[in-house]
Amino acid sequence: MFVSTLRFSILVFVLQNSGVSNAQVTTPLASPVSSQSSLTAPPTSSPSGRIYISVGDPKVKKVLLAIEPTEGGGEVGRQFNSTLISDLSFTDYFEFLPPGKMPTTAGDMKAYKSLGVEFLISSKMASSGGKHQGELRLFDVARGEQILGRVYPLVGSAPQPGREIAHYAGNDVIGVLTGEPGIFRSRILMSCGNKRKEIYIMDFDGQNFRPLTQDGYFALSPSWAPDGYRILFTSYKAAVRGGFVNPNLYMLDTRNNSRKPLSAAKGLNTGGAFHPIENKVAYTYSQNGKPEIYLLDLDKNIRTPVTRTLFFSVEPSWSPDGNRLSFSSSKTGKPHIWVANSDGSNAKRLTFAGEYNSSPDWSPRGDKIVFSGQENMGNNFNIFMIDPSGSNLVRLTDDVTSNENPSFSPDGRLLAFSSNREGSYRIYIMTALGTQIRALTPKNVGHCKQPSWSPRL
């Protein structure tokens, strides 16, 4: 239990705003497996700056959205349309007008309004000679006005061009309606396997599932850097040829698949978490056989202790501002969730119930911490949420099977987690309210655990 709890052709998109502003966005995809957005214009917003959907309210009422079939583009257009619908359905912001209820005339605002539709999306796709260009328009039906219009030319090649363009367009739709970009280009890391485990990566919706490592040992506890292309993980593969087998902490650059060891001292080197701002890593290191949390300055290559506890302190998670850490610690006996300053001072215990509380993850807004908790020795783990102050403890799962390793989505509205509710452990997602649970990973890769959701890409 201790080990388990330490737990995509280069593309260039030029997104040109039409009908909203003259802003342009150039977004290079940096690698076949992970990418980093480079925005050269302000985020998409409505002309009035109005926020249509409040993302701060997890119980916000769903709005009725109509998405007309994409005009043109053949199979690429159909792929664009189905991906856009799928992406937007992941947000739990929308109800969708069934195709059978669509007005006979496309864009008939009066007819859509009579059906109670609040927003309408129309789109076009042009595909010829391997080149693709999508266009999306978003309308506020009640006001009869266009609030987003953009053209998305795809320069280069892509295995699934309709899908890739749809992710960008969907992010813009969410940006206009909520004031915050979407998460449809984000990725999820995890550790999968049985006798041997490797680090895998997939799109936020479970598509393009593939391995990142082929170490042939145990690769565990992956996590993302704020840049969205470097990752941390622990592998038992020797740090040097002929070296000893040891759980070492590695950093891997997904743009070129290069890696380097960050901490390969004898003993446990795991649970690495990048500081959200500074070039530092918090991780668990078992100097003298006792696992404690240390801070590694990557510029100075200096390691300093953060915790000093009775038995162990593990699984550090940074607050969004980088000023505090949450972690699991046995400093008062049983493992509980703690919060402390980044240097370990002012440590405060958050949980007081249960036999074993582990794998905390801080929300992107900094207002919540999720964790796995075992209430008694006779049951499995479930997922809970608590305020950093220690108040408002909420159970999110209530299952006779085990639910572990929660990880927030970049917008804080979804959670990825591992569960054996269907036999072997798989990665699932649910809303931050504990609803709409769905499986993402396949069943034929062994147990998949320890998901880590990337920042927005």
GIKAQUI-V147557 format. One record per backbone hydrogen bond with DSSP energy under -1.0 kcal/mol. CO is the residue of the C=O (numbers start at 1). NH is the residue of the N-H. If there is no record, write none. Layout:
# GIKAQUI-V147557
co=CO nh=NH
co=CO nh=NH
This chain:
# GIKAQUI-V147557
co=1 nh=5
co=11 nh=29
co=12 nh=155
co=13 nh=27
co=14 nh=153
co=15 nh=25
co=16 nh=151
co=23 nh=17
co=25 nh=15
co=27 nh=13
co=46 nh=49
co=57 nh=60
co=63 nh=95
co=64 nh=118
co=64 nh=119
co=65 nh=97
co=66 nh=121
co=71 nh=125
co=73 nh=76
co=74 nh=78
co=75 nh=79
co=76 nh=80
co=77 nh=81
co=78 nh=82
co=79 nh=83
co=80 nh=84
co=81 nh=85
co=82 nh=86
co=83 nh=87
co=84 nh=88
co=85 nh=89
co=87 nh=90
co=88 nh=91
co=93 nh=63
co=95 nh=65
co=98 nh=101
co=99 nh=102
co=105 nh=108
co=107 nh=109
co=108 nh=112
co=109 nh=113
co=110 nh=114
co=112 nh=117
co=113 nh=116
co=118 nh=141
co=119 nh=66
co=120 nh=139
co=121 nh=68
co=122 nh=137
co=123 nh=71
co=124 nh=135
co=126 nh=133
co=128 nh=131
co=131 nh=128
co=132 nh=154
co=133 nh=126
co=134 nh=152
co=135 nh=124
co=136 nh=150
co=137 nh=122
co=138 nh=147
co=138 nh=148
co=139 nh=120
co=140 nh=144
co=140 nh=145
co=145 nh=140
co=148 nh=138
co=149 nh=18
co=150 nh=136
co=151 nh=16
co=152 nh=134
co=153 nh=14
co=155 nh=12
co=160 nh=164
co=161 nh=165
co=162 nh=166
co=163 nh=167
co=164 nh=168
co=165 nh=169
co=166 nh=170
co=167 nh=171
co=168 nh=172
co=169 nh=173
co=170 nh=174
co=171 nh=175
co=172 nh=176
co=173 nh=177
co=174 nh=178
co=175 nh=179
co=177 nh=52
co=177 nh=53
co=183 nh=186
co=186 nh=204
co=187 nh=454
co=188 nh=202
co=189 nh=452
co=190 nh=200
co=191 nh=449
co=192 nh=198
co=193 nh=447
co=197 nh=219
co=198 nh=192
co=199 nh=212
co=199 nh=213
co=200 nh=190
co=201 nh=210
co=202 nh=188
co=203 nh=206
co=207 nh=203
co=210 nh=201
co=217 nh=197
co=218 nh=236
co=220 nh=234
co=223 nh=232
co=225 nh=228
co=229 nh=254
co=230 nh=225
co=231 nh=252
co=232 nh=223
co=233 nh=250
co=234 nh=220
co=235 nh=248
co=240 nh=243
co=246 nh=248
co=247 nh=269
co=248 nh=235
co=249 nh=262
co=249 nh=263
co=250 nh=233
co=251 nh=260
co=252 nh=231
co=253 nh=256
co=253 nh=257
co=258 nh=253
co=260 nh=251
co=263 nh=249
co=268 nh=286
co=270 nh=284
co=273 nh=282
co=278 nh=280
co=279 nh=298
co=280 nh=275
co=281 nh=296
co=282 nh=273
co=283 nh=294
co=284 nh=270
co=285 nh=292
co=286 nh=289
co=287 nh=290
co=291 nh=313
co=292 nh=285
co=293 nh=306
co=293 nh=307
co=294 nh=283
co=295 nh=304
co=296 nh=281
co=297 nh=301
co=302 nh=297
co=304 nh=295
co=312 nh=330
co=314 nh=328
co=317 nh=326
co=319 nh=322
co=323 nh=342
co=324 nh=319
co=325 nh=340
co=326 nh=317
co=327 nh=338
co=328 nh=314
co=329 nh=336
co=330 nh=333
co=335 nh=357
co=336 nh=329
co=337 nh=350
co=337 nh=351
co=338 nh=327
co=339 nh=348
co=340 nh=325
co=341 nh=344
co=345 nh=341
co=348 nh=339
co=356 nh=374
co=358 nh=372
co=361 nh=370
co=363 nh=366
co=368 nh=363
co=369 nh=386
co=370 nh=361
co=371 nh=384
co=372 nh=358
co=373 nh=382
co=374 nh=355
co=374 nh=356
co=376 nh=379
co=381 nh=403
co=382 nh=373
co=383 nh=396
co=383 nh=397
co=384 nh=371
co=385 nh=394
co=386 nh=369
co=387 nh=390
co=391 nh=387
co=394 nh=385
co=402 nh=420
co=404 nh=418
co=407 nh=416
co=409 nh=412
co=413 nh=432
co=414 nh=409
co=415 nh=430
co=416 nh=407
co=417 nh=428
co=418 nh=404
co=419 nh=426
co=420 nh=423
co=425 nh=448
co=426 nh=419
co=427 nh=440
co=427 nh=441
co=428 nh=417
co=429 nh=438
co=430 nh=415
co=431 nh=434
co=435 nh=431
co=438 nh=429
co=447 nh=193
co=449 nh=191
co=452 nh=189
